[in-house]
Every structure is written in C-alpha cells, then in structure tokens.
Amino acid sequence: MTEGCAVASVLGMLEEREAAARVRVEGLREEAARLAEVLEAAEIELDRRVIAREELLEALAVSAAESTAVTESGAEQERAPSTVPVPGSTVPPWRDGLPVTVLAPDYQRILGVLEERRSAGEGPAKAKEVAVQLGLGTTPAKVEGVRSKARRLAERGWLLQETSGAFSAGRRPVAAPGAGSSA
C-alpha cells in the first residue's frame, strides 16, 4: 500500500506542475497577443512616416523640376528632356509605350524582381519577399520602403496589387490626375 501512495503522490505532483505550465503558457500567449498589437501599431506608424518622407521628396523633386523649367524657358534654351531617372523622382502613370527606364533605379529593381517571379511561374510576392530578393533583408524600415514603392507603382499602373497586399508584375492604364469624367 505504501507503493500506491507514492505513485499517487508523484502523480499529484506532476498534475500540479502541468497546471502551473498551463498557466504560464496562457500568460505568455496573452503577452504575445499584446505585443503583436503593439508591433502592428508601430508598423503602421513607420509606414506613415516612410510614405510622408517619400511624398515630400517627390514634391520637392517636382518643385525643383518646375523651377528648372522656368529658368530654362527664361534663357530660351531648347534641350531634349532627360530620360535618365533621378533618385526620388516621381513615378509617372503607366501608359502603352512608356519604357521602364523612365523610373528611378529602385523602382526598376522592384519591377525586375516581380517580372522574374512571373517568368519563373511564381505568383505574387509580399513586400518582405521582394526586399529579401533585392538583398535588403527583412528589417521593418527596408520592407516598408519596398512596400511604399511597390504601392506607388501599383497606384500608377506599373504593377498589380492583390487584395492580400501582395504585388505581381503586370500593367494597367490609370487615369491621369485631374482627368475626371464629365458626368
């Protein structure tokens, strides 16, 4: 009978440890859920900041281009427009016959990665996958930069954005700004 009590005592001790482990696991799950919410909020804030910076760079580039155009017209110099993209330059809406070379190098690289995926028979890619294929790694800032650029390309018809947030190669015409319907 002493042997039966020892087994029951060991069994009870194991049940207590199991219960303590369950409590710890549940606590860690709650903490992970809370941290996931904090991370999501931080990623949204980072995305907003990246987009704001890029929009500012874009606006400054347009302003600089307008200033240059006014200066050149004042001097009555006639030159062919430059086809070399400038880093931070605007992304023009895609239209038939517009070469990829009008885009800044970063945008061209993103298009290249997605077109290679399509050629290989692979489906759409998330920004994180594109960042890795570009050799940028998976740091949130780099991924958000790629996401912002890919989103801009999709908005202007150079890429297709899936409902899942993934991007794929493909073109679609987009209406030029200010070209609304007359209805």
Secondary structure, DSSP 8 states (H G I E B T S, - for coil): -HHHHHHHHHHHHHHHHHHHHHHHHHHHHHHHHHHHHHHHHHHHHHHHHHHHHHHHHHHHHHHHHHHHHHHHHHTT-------S--TT-------TT--GGGS-HHHHHHHHHHHHHHHTT---B-HHHHHHHTT--S-HHHHHHHHHHHHHHHHTTSEEE-TTS-EEE-------TT-----
